[in-house]
Amino acid sequence: MKEFKKNSLKHLWYWCYHGLGYPLNDNMHKSWSDALNTHQNVMIQGFRESYKSSMMLVGYATRDMYFRTNRRGLVYGHTKPQACAKLDRIVETCLNNELLSPLIPGGQRDRESKAELRKQGSYSINAVGIGSPARGEHPHWIIIDDPFEDKMRFSHQFIKDYFFKTVMNMRLEEPNCHTILIGTPQMKSDLLHDPRIIDNPDWKFLCYPAITDLKHKRVSWPEVWPYSRLIKRKAVIGDLEFEQEFQLNPMDSSTGQMFPSDLIQGKSLDYSLHYYSTFSKKKCIMAIDPSFGSTDNCVFIVGYIEKGILFIIHIDARSDIKGDPIKFLKRWEDKLYRFNIKMTYAEKNSLQSILKEVNKIEQPHRLINTTRDLKLDMFKETLVNRFERDTIKFPYMTKGDQIETNKILLELNNLGFDKNQKLKALHGKDDRAIALAILSHFAIKGFSYTGFFTGTESISSESRRKHILYSDAPEY
C-alpha cells in the first residue's frame, strides 16, 4: 500500500491505471501525467474519447480526495448544470470503486446541494459554471473541462475574459495545486488557442490529435483507436466533424475562412434526402456545377423555398460522368423528371463545348458566369446571410444525410482568401460549395416569399440580373 501511495501521488497515470482501471497509453497519457509534475498550469487539447476527462478530471479529483485532506477543488463547465453532471461522474466513480466508496459518507451524496461534494476530513469539490461570481474563492485546484457547448450562452471572447480575469486569480499558490484546462477546440480563436496560454512558459500545453501522421498511419492511441477504427469513424461522422473532433483542426475566419465553424449550422433532424419529388406542383429548383474531368465531381443540388427558408433536399456529387457530356445531359434530364424542376441554374464555364446540346433542353434553365465578383457576391452577400439568419436547412436525419451534408459544410469551412484576396478552396475542392452558392443566390428570383430580405428587391438582385445569361441578353 505504501508503494501504491508513493507511485500514485507521483504519477497520475499510475493512479488511473491501477486505482481506477483505465486503459491508458504509455505515451499520450503519461505525458499528461508528467506535465502535472513540472507545471501548475496545464492545458490539454485531446480528441474525443481520448480519456482526457476521465484522467484529468475524474482521475485527478479522486486521487486528491483519497490521499489528501483539508483541501478544496472547483470543477468548471460551460454552465452550472454541465459542471454538476461532471461532479456526478466523480461521485459515481467513487461509489463503484472499493477504494473510494468509503469517501462518500453513508454511501450517498449530500442531497442538499447537487453542486457540492464533501468527504470526511474537510475536503470539498464544487461545481461552477462559466460567468459565476467567484469573489473570495481560493481553491487548491481548478479543472475546466470542455468550456464550450454547441449552443453557447456566452461568446468566446466572454469566456476568455472570464478565464483570465476571474479563474486565473483564484487558485492558491501552494505545492500540489493546479489549474487544468482540457477540451476539444471549437474555433481557432477560442480559449484553447489563446497565445496567453500556448506561448506562456508558465503553462504546459499538450495537443494530441487522433492521427499524428496520415502518410504513415501513425496514431496517438493505437491500442484503443487504431488507424482502421479512426477511418471507419470518419466515414460515419463525416470529414468536417472528424477534422474538428478528432484532428483538433477547427477552421474559422481568423485564418482567412469565410465560413467559420460556428456559422455553418442548419442541420435538421426533421427530414431526409429525397430521390424524387413529393410535390404535386413545380416547386423545386436545381443548381449544377458541371465538371468533366476524370476525377472531378459533377454536382447537382436540389432545393425548395418555404416561408423564406431554403431546404436542401437532394445532393448528387459523383465522378462517374468522367468526361462524358452525354452522360451528364442524361443525368440532368433525369433530375428534371424526378423532381419536376421549376428552374435550373448551371455554372457555364464547363459547358462551352456542349452549349448546343444544353440549349436543346426544353425545361427552363439559366447558365451562370461565375466571375470573381459574382462568386464573392454569392458566398459573402447571400450564403453567409442565409446562415446568419438561419434560413437554410440541410437534411441530417440518417447516416447518409449526415455524410452528404458534412461534405458540403466541410467545403464551405475550407473556403477562404488567398494572398491576392481571391476567394478559393484553401484545402481540397469546392464543387459542392459552388453549386450550393448558385442555388442559394439565384433561388430568390421567381419565388414569392417573405422573411429573408426586406422589401421587394434583395441587395443582390442587380447582380443577379447582370450575371444571368438569358437567351436574349448579352454575355458578360
C-alpha positions in Angstrom: 0.0 0.0 0.0 2.9 2.3 0.8 4.3 1.8 -2.7 0.9 2.3 -4.3 0.5 5.6 -2.5 4.0 6.8 -3.4 3.6 6.0 -7.1 0.0 7.3 -7.3 1.0 10.6 -5.8 3.9 10.9 -8.1 2.2 9.8 -11.3 -1.5 10.4 -12.0 -1.4 7.8 -14.8 -0.3 5.2 -12.2 -3.4 6.0 -10.0 -5.7 6.0 -13.0 -4.3 2.7 -14.4 -4.0 0.8 -11.1 -6.6 2.5 -8.9 -9.4 3.2 -11.5 -8.6 0.6 -14.1 -8.4 3.0 -17.1 -6.8 1.5 -20.3 -4.2 4.2 -20.7 -1.5 4.7 -23.3 2.2 4.8 -22.3 2.9 7.8 -24.5 0.0 10.2 -24.6 -1.5 9.7 -21.1 1.9 9.5 -19.4 2.8 12.9 -21.0 -0.3 14.4 -19.5 0.6 13.0 -16.1 4.2 14.2 -16.3 3.0 17.7 -17.1 1.5 17.9 -13.6 4.9 17.3 -12.1 6.6 20.2 -13.9 3.8 22.8 -14.1 1.0 24.1 -12.0 -0.9 25.3 -15.1 -1.7 22.6 -17.7 -3.7 22.7 -20.9 -4.5 19.6 -22.9 -6.2 19.5 -26.3 -7.4 16.0 -26.8 -9.6 14.3 -29.4 -13.0 12.9 -28.5 -13.0 9.7 -26.4 -9.3 10.1 -25.6 -9.9 9.7 -21.8 -8.9 13.3 -21.2 -11.9 14.0 -18.9 -11.6 10.5 -17.3 -7.9 11.0 -16.4 -7.5 14.8 -15.9 -10.9 15.4 -14.2 -12.1 12.2 -12.6 -8.6 10.8 -12.0 -7.2 14.0 -10.6 -10.1 14.7 -8.3 -10.4 11.1 -6.9 -6.7 10.8 -6.3 -6.7 14.1 -4.4 -9.7 13.1 -2.4 -8.2 9.7 -1.5 -4.8 10.9 -0.4 -5.3 14.4 0.9 -7.5 16.3 3.4 -8.3 20.0 4.2 -8.5 20.9 0.5 -11.0 22.3 -1.9 -11.4 22.0 -5.7 -13.6 23.6 -8.4 -15.0 21.8 -11.4 -16.0 24.2 -14.3 -18.4 23.5 -17.1 -19.9 25.9 -19.6 -23.0 26.1 -17.4 -23.5 25.1 -13.8 -25.8 22.1 -14.8 -23.0 20.9 -17.1 -20.5 21.2 -14.2 -22.9 19.3 -11.9 -23.0 16.5 -14.4 -19.2 16.3 -14.3 -19.4 16.2 -10.5 -21.9 13.4 -10.7 -19.4 11.4 -12.7 -16.8 11.8 -9.9 -19.4 10.6 -7.3 -20.4 7.6 -9.5 -16.7 6.6 -9.8 -16.3 6.8 -6.1 -19.4 4.7 -5.3 -18.4 2.0 -7.8 -14.8 1.6 -6.5 -13.8 -0.3 -3.4 -11.0 2.1 -2.5 -13.1 5.2 -3.0 -16.6 4.2 -1.8 -15.8 4.9 1.9 -15.1 8.5 0.9 -18.8 9.2 0.4 -20.5 9.3 3.8 -23.4 6.9 4.1 -22.8 5.6 0.6 -24.7 8.6 -0.9 -24.1 12.2 -1.9 -25.3 15.1 0.2 -28.7 15.8 -1.3 -28.8 19.4 -0.1 -26.7 20.6 -3.0 -26.1 19.0 -6.4 -23.2 21.4 -6.9 -21.1 20.2 -3.9 -19.4 17.0 -2.9 -18.0 16.7 0.6 -15.9 13.9 2.2 -14.8 13.5 5.8 -11.6 15.4 6.6 -12.8 18.9 5.4 -12.5 18.1 1.7 -15.0 19.6 -0.8 -15.5 19.9 -4.5 -17.8 22.4 -6.0 -19.4 22.6 -9.5 -19.3 26.0 -11.1 -20.5 27.5 -14.5 -18.6 30.0 -16.6 -19.6 33.5 -15.6 -20.4 32.6 -12.0 -19.2 35.2 -9.4 -16.1 34.0 -7.6 -15.2 36.7 -5.1 -13.4 35.1 -2.1 -12.9 31.8 -3.8 -9.4 30.3 -3.2 -9.4 26.6 -4.1 -6.4 24.3 -4.2 -7.2 23.1 -7.7 -9.4 24.2 -10.6 -10.4 21.9 -13.6 -12.1 23.5 -16.6 -13.4 20.6 -18.7 -14.7 21.5 -22.2 -15.8 25.1 -21.5 -17.8 25.2 -24.8 -21.0 23.6 -26.0 -23.0 23.6 -29.3 -25.4 26.4 -28.3 -23.3 28.5 -26.0 -24.7 31.1 -23.6 -21.6 33.1 -23.8 -19.3 34.3 -26.6 -15.8 33.0 -27.0 -14.5 36.5 -26.0 -16.5 36.5 -22.8 -15.2 33.0 -21.9 -11.6 34.2 -22.4 -12.2 37.4 -20.4 -13.7 35.4 -17.6 -11.0 32.9 -17.6 -8.1 35.3 -17.4 -9.7 37.9 -15.1 -11.5 35.6 -12.7 -10.4 32.0 -12.9 -6.7 32.7 -13.1 -6.8 34.9 -10.0 -8.4 32.3 -7.7 -6.1 29.3 -7.1 -3.8 29.1 -4.2 -0.1 29.4 -5.0 1.0 26.3 -3.0 2.6 22.9 -3.8 0.3 20.3 -5.3 -2.1 23.0 -6.6 -3.1 23.0 -10.3 -5.2 24.8 -12.8 -6.1 22.3 -15.6 -7.8 23.3 -18.8 -8.9 20.4 -21.1 -11.1 20.2 -24.1 -11.6 19.9 -27.8 -11.2 23.2 -29.6 -14.2 24.7 -31.3 -12.6 27.6 -33.2 -9.0 28.7 -33.8 -9.8 31.9 -31.9 -11.2 30.3 -28.8 -9.7 29.9 -25.3 -7.9 26.7 -26.2 -5.9 28.6 -28.8 -5.2 31.7 -26.8 -1.5 32.7 -27.0 -1.5 33.8 -23.4 -1.6 30.0 -22.7 0.1 28.4 -25.7 3.1 30.8 -25.7 3.3 31.2 -21.9 6.2 29.3 -20.2 4.1 29.1 -17.0 1.8 26.8 -18.9 2.4 23.3 -20.2 0.5 22.9 -23.4 -0.1 19.4 -24.9 -2.0 18.7 -28.1 -2.8 15.2 -29.3 -4.9 14.7 -32.5 -6.1 11.2 -33.1 -3.9 10.7 -36.3 -0.4 12.2 -35.9 1.0 11.1 -39.3 -1.6 10.4 -42.0 1.0 9.2 -44.6 2.5 6.6 -42.3 -0.9 5.9 -40.5 0.5 6.8 -37.1 -2.0 7.5 -34.3 -1.9 8.8 -30.7 -3.6 5.8 -29.1 -3.1 2.6 -31.2 -4.4 0.2 -28.5 -7.9 1.7 -28.5 -8.0 3.9 -31.6 -6.0 2.2 -34.3 -5.9 3.8 -37.8 -8.5 1.4 -39.2 -11.0 2.3 -36.5 -10.5 6.0 -36.9 -11.1 5.8 -40.7 -14.3 4.0 -40.0 -15.4 6.7 -37.5 -14.5 9.3 -40.1 -16.8 7.6 -42.7 -19.6 7.6 -40.1 -19.4 11.2 -38.9 -18.1 12.9 -42.0 -14.9 14.9 -42.8 -16.0 18.1 -41.1 -16.7 16.6 -37.7 -13.7 14.3 -37.8 -11.4 17.2 -38.6 -12.7 19.1 -35.7 -13.4 16.4 -33.1 -10.6 14.0 -33.8 -7.9 16.0 -35.6 -8.4 19.2 -33.4 -8.5 21.3 -36.5 -11.4 23.8 -36.5 -11.2 26.3 -39.3 -12.6 29.8 -39.0 -12.3 33.3 -40.2 -9.3 34.1 -38.1 -7.3 32.1 -40.6 -9.0 33.5 -43.7 -12.1 31.3 -43.7 -15.3 33.0 -44.8 -17.5 30.3 -43.1 -16.3 29.7 -39.5 -17.4 26.5 -37.8 -19.9 28.3 -35.5 -21.6 30.0 -38.5 -22.4 27.0 -40.7 -25.3 25.5 -38.9 -28.7 24.4 -40.2 -28.6 20.6 -39.7 -32.1 19.4 -39.5 -33.2 16.1 -38.0 -36.7 16.6 -39.3 -36.2 15.5 -42.9 -34.0 13.3 -45.1 -32.6 13.4 -48.6 -35.1 13.0 -51.4 -34.6 10.9 -54.6 -37.8 12.0 -56.2 -40.2 14.9 -55.7 -43.2 14.6 -53.4 -44.7 17.9 -54.6 -47.7 18.0 -56.9 -46.6 21.3 -58.4 -43.3 22.5 -59.8 -41.7 23.8 -56.6 -38.1 22.6 -56.8 -35.1 24.4 -58.1 -31.7 22.9 -59.1 -28.1 24.2 -59.3 -25.4 22.4 -61.2 -21.6 22.8 -61.0 -20.6 20.7 -64.1 -17.1 19.2 -64.5 -16.0 16.7 -67.0 -12.6 15.8 -65.5 -11.8 12.2 -64.8 -11.6 12.7 -61.0 -13.8 15.7 -60.5 -17.4 15.7 -59.2 -20.3 16.9 -61.3 -22.6 18.3 -58.6 -26.4 18.5 -58.7 -28.2 20.1 -55.7 -31.9 20.4 -55.5 -33.9 22.5 -53.0 -37.1 24.4 -52.5 -38.1 27.5 -50.5 -40.8 27.6 -48.0 -41.6 30.6 -45.7 -38.3 32.1 -46.6 -36.2 29.1 -45.8 -34.2 27.2 -48.4 -34.4 23.4 -47.8 -31.7 21.3 -49.5 -33.4 18.0 -50.4 -31.1 16.3 -52.9 -27.3 16.1 -53.4 -25.7 14.2 -56.2 -22.0 14.7 -56.4 -20.3 11.7 -58.1 -17.4 11.4 -60.5 -18.9 8.6 -62.6 -19.5 11.0 -65.6 -15.8 11.0 -66.3 -15.7 13.5 -69.2 -18.8 12.2 -70.8 -21.1 15.1 -71.7 -23.9 12.8 -72.9 -24.0 11.1 -69.6 -24.1 14.5 -67.9 -27.1 15.6 -70.0 -28.9 12.4 -69.2 -28.3 12.9 -65.5 -29.6 16.4 -65.9 -32.8 15.3 -67.6 -33.3 12.6 -65.1 -33.3 15.1 -62.3 -35.8 17.3 -64.2 -38.1 14.3 -64.5 -37.6 13.1 -60.9 -38.1 16.4 -59.2 -40.4 18.3 -61.6 -37.8 21.1 -61.6 -39.2 24.7 -61.9 -35.8 26.2 -62.8 -32.2 25.1 -63.2 -29.1 27.2 -62.7 -25.9 25.9 -64.1 -22.3 27.2 -64.0 -21.5 28.0 -67.6 -17.7 27.8 -67.8 -17.5 24.0 -68.1 -20.4 23.9 -70.7 -18.8 25.7 -73.6 -18.2 22.6 -75.6 -21.8 21.3 -75.4 -23.8 24.6 -75.4 -25.8 23.4 -78.4 -26.9 20.3 -76.6 -27.7 22.2 -73.4 -29.8 24.7 -75.3 -31.9 21.8 -76.6 -33.1 21.1 -73.0 -36.7 22.3 -73.1 -37.1 22.9 -69.3 -36.3 26.4 -68.0 -32.7 26.9 -67.3 -30.1 29.7 -66.9 -26.4 29.5 -67.5 -24.3 31.4 -65.0 -20.9 33.1 -65.5 -19.3 32.8 -62.1 -17.0 35.7 -62.3 -14.8 36.7 -59.4 -17.2 39.5 -58.3 -20.3 37.2 -58.6 -18.5 34.4 -56.7 -17.8 36.8 -53.9 -21.4 38.1 -54.0 -22.9 34.6 -54.0 -20.9 33.5 -50.9 -20.4 36.7 -48.9 -23.6 38.5 -49.5 -26.1 35.7 -49.9 -25.0 32.5 -48.4 -23.4 34.0 -45.3 -26.6 36.0 -44.9 -28.7 32.8 -45.0 -26.6 31.1 -42.3 -26.7 34.2 -40.1 -30.5 34.4 -40.4 -30.9 30.7 -40.1 -32.8 30.5 -43.5 -31.0 27.4 -44.9 -31.5 23.8 -43.8 -29.7 20.6 -44.5 -31.0 17.0 -44.0 -29.4 15.3 -41.1 -31.9 12.5 -40.2 -30.0 9.5 -41.4 -26.3 8.4 -41.6 -26.4 9.0 -45.3 -27.8 12.5 -44.8 -25.1 13.4 -42.3 -22.3 12.2 -44.7 -23.6 14.3 -47.6 -24.3 17.4 -45.5 -21.0 17.2 -43.8 -19.2 17.1 -47.1 -20.8 20.4 -48.2 -20.2 22.1 -44.8 -16.5 21.0 -44.9 -16.1 22.6 -48.3 -17.6 25.8 -47.0 -15.3 25.7 -44.0 -12.3 25.3 -46.3 -13.2 28.4 -48.4 -11.0 31.5 -47.8 -9.0 34.2 -49.3 -5.5 33.7 -50.7 -2.8 36.3 -50.6 -4.3 38.1 -53.6 -7.7 38.2 -51.8 -9.1 35.8 -54.3 -11.8 33.5 -52.8 -10.9 29.9 -53.3 -10.7 26.5 -51.6 -7.8 26.6 -49.2 -7.9 22.8 -48.9 -9.5 20.3 -51.2 -12.2 21.1 -53.7 -15.2 23.5 -53.8 -17.6 21.9 -56.3 -20.3 21.2 -53.8 -19.9 24.7 -52.3 -20.2 26.4 -55.7 -23.4 24.5 -56.5 -24.8 25.4 -53.2 -23.9 29.1 -53.6 -25.5 29.2 -57.0 -28.7 27.6 -55.7 -28.8 29.9 -52.7 -28.1 33.1 -54.7 -30.4 32.6 -57.6 -33.2 30.8 -55.8 -34.9 34.0 -54.8 -35.7 35.0 -58.4 -39.2 33.9 -59.4 -40.3 32.9 -55.9 -42.7 34.8 -53.8 -42.0 34.7 -50.1 -41.1 37.0 -47.2 -38.7 36.9 -44.2 -35.3 36.8 -45.9 -34.7 40.2 -47.4 -36.7 43.3 -46.6 -38.6 45.0 -49.5 -39.4 43.6 -52.9 -35.8 43.5 -54.1 -32.8 41.9 -52.5 -29.5 43.6 -52.1 -28.1 41.3 -54.8 -30.9 41.5 -57.3 -28.9 43.8 -59.6 -26.0 41.4 -59.5 -28.4 38.5 -60.5 -29.7 40.4 -63.5 -26.2 41.2 -64.6 -24.8 37.7 -64.5 -27.7 35.5 -65.6 -27.3 34.7 -69.3 -30.8 35.0 -70.7 -31.2 33.9 -74.4 -31.9 37.5 -75.4 -29.3 39.1 -73.1 -25.6 39.9 -73.8 -23.0 37.7 -72.3 -20.9 39.3 -69.5 
